[in-house]
Amino acid sequence: MKAVRLRTEYLVNPIGIDIVAPRLYWNAEGGKKQIAYQIIAKSGGKIIWNTGKVASSRMPHILYGGQSLHSREKAYWSVKLWDENGEGGEMSTGSFEMGLLENTDWKAKWITGNYKVKKSERYPADCFRKYLSITKDVEYARLYITACGLYEAKLDEQRIGNFVLAPGHTDYRKRVQYQTYDVTELLSVGNHTVTVQLADGWYRGSTGAWGLRNQYGTETKLLAQLEITYTDGTCDTIISDESWDWSNDGPIRFADNKDGEVYNVNREPRYSGKAKATNHKVIPTASNNVFVTEHEHFTPTVTKAPNGKWLLDFGQNIAGYISFRIQAKASQKLTFRFGELLDGEGNLTLRNIQCASKEKASPLQQIIYTCREGLNEYITTFAVFGFQYA
């Protein structure tokens, strides 16, 4: 009998958790009944927990009971099972890695865009940049990052992780959850560039039926800490602070969870300013949860609606966003609107989801894209819609 589908706190080999007594889980294959198990956990090559042989058929919610775990500590746990005949099987191994457990582990500063916020105005996405130079071989590297707002981080133009709409939605006045990313493979000897885009998200963007804004605050902000350990045992820590370059003149001219994006592909952030240091009274805690990621991709059928607009039908109602590739002329504009229903004439309508008055309609569920000459490629970054039709 062998343990399969090993989990720690329901996650597969998680990194950056902050549950100091995590629960372990597995399923069994190769026998009729588990009658006993043994768990051995090691850290740094040393045994930190050994249950011995435990007479039990239990597989879920096995509470870690070994030595106290510390910030950044990685543990490998192996489990051996005995079947109904009393025969022991081979060991199966999983792992988990602790995040930043102490408030003092955070050396980074909260940073924000260098402008004065007016509650009545909407703003482009902030763009932050930090250069770093690696002179030694990297053993491993972790990025700890969160935001009041939504972030997308890149290292040398490669997106870090696959979490969509990170760091997720909480009451930011009480809880801010950070994510941990393994960026070891993205770092080598040489010069590198970290860039982060920051948008309103649930923190400052429109929420609810009537698009309430500034629900949790008016100043979006970012916290990032990159820790690099080299093969010679030395470490470097790169933190978000006032030294980061900043501007908000990049391609995302507007971003909102439900109202959508205004995107001009002809623009590039100039990073002509510097980030502004700020603060947030809540100490971040680890997500300890499954990242929100892309799952299915749908290709629409395309027809002409009675009103003359192109109508994209994705075949079912989804929560998602759009991507496209198109040849275009410079400065041509594409406008997409997204909805769940067609009206009696067969045209797209948002009446079933939109609250409208003389002053506003919410949610807008639209993308306005300004093209470059030639091939244009786009995927939505900071919005998600409910729709079947566009």
Secondary structure, DSSP 8 states (H G I E B T S, - for coil): -EEEEEEETTBSS-EEE--SS-EEEEEEESSS---EEEEEEEETTEEEEE---EE----S-EE--SS---TT-EEEEEEEEE-TTS-B---EEEEEEE---SGGG----EEE-SS---TT-----EEEEEEEEE-S-EEEEEEEEEEESEEEEEETTEE-S--TTTT----TTT--EEEEEE-GGG--SEEEEEEEEEE-HHHHS-BTTTTB--SS-S--EEEEEEEEEETTS-EEEEE-STTSEEES-SSEEEEETTTEEEEETT------EE-EEE--SS--EE--S-----------EEEE-TTS-EEEEEEEEEEE--EEEEEE-TT-EEEEE-BSEE-TTS-EE-TTT-EE-SS-EE---EEEEE--SEEEEEE-SS--EEEEE-
